[in-house]
Amino acid sequence: MKDWLGNVVLAIAGGVVVVGLMMLNAYIQRIARVEERQRLERISAENLKRERLAAAQSRRPNDI
């Protein structure tokens, strides 16, 4: 009976560790996705700003 109870406790502890690691992995991946989205938004905003600046500085025939 003692060995059976010890095995059950070890199995439950192992399951808790596995589930905890899975939750930690999901959390880290979510943080990475958020950071990647923010990085892409920053790059997009910089590109848009650069395009607007270039368009404002370009000389058009109507502006001459």
C-alpha positions in Angstrom: 0.0 0.0 0.0 2.9 2.4 0.8 4.5 1.9 -2.6 1.2 2.5 -4.4 0.6 5.7 -2.5 4.1 6.9 -3.2 3.7 6.2 -6.9 0.4 8.1 -7.0 2.0 11.1 -5.3 4.9 11.0 -7.7 2.6 10.8 -10.7 0.5 13.7 -9.4 3.6 15.8 -8.7 5.0 14.9 -12.2 1.7 16.0 -13.8 1.7 19.3 -11.9 5.3 19.9 -13.1 4.4 19.1 -16.7 1.3 21.3 -16.6 3.3 24.1 -14.9 5.9 24.0 -17.6 3.3 24.0 -20.3 1.7 27.1 -18.8 5.1 28.8 -18.5 5.8 28.1 -22.1 2.4 29.5 -23.2 3.1 32.6 -21.2 6.5 33.1 -22.7 5.2 32.6 -26.2 2.4 35.1 -25.6 4.9 37.7 -24.4 7.1 37.0 -27.5 4.1 37.5 -29.8 3.2 40.8 -28.2 6.8 42.0 -28.5 7.0 40.9 -32.1 3.7 42.7 -32.9 4.9 45.9 -31.2 8.2 45.7 -33.1 6.3 45.3 -36.4 4.0 48.2 -35.6 7.1 50.4 -34.8 8.7 49.4 -38.1 5.5 50.1 -40.0 5.1 53.5 -38.3 8.7 54.4 -39.1 8.3 53.3 -42.8 5.0 55.3 -43.1 6.7 58.4 -41.5 9.6 58.0 -43.9 7.3 57.7 -46.9 5.3 60.8 -45.9 8.5 62.8 -45.3 9.8 61.7 -48.7 6.5 62.6 -50.4 6.5 66.0 -48.7 10.1 66.7 -49.9 9.6 65.5 -53.4 9.3 68.1 -56.1 6.2 67.7 -58.2 5.7 69.5 -61.5 2.6 71.2 -59.9 4.7 72.6 -57.1 7.3 74.3 -59.3 
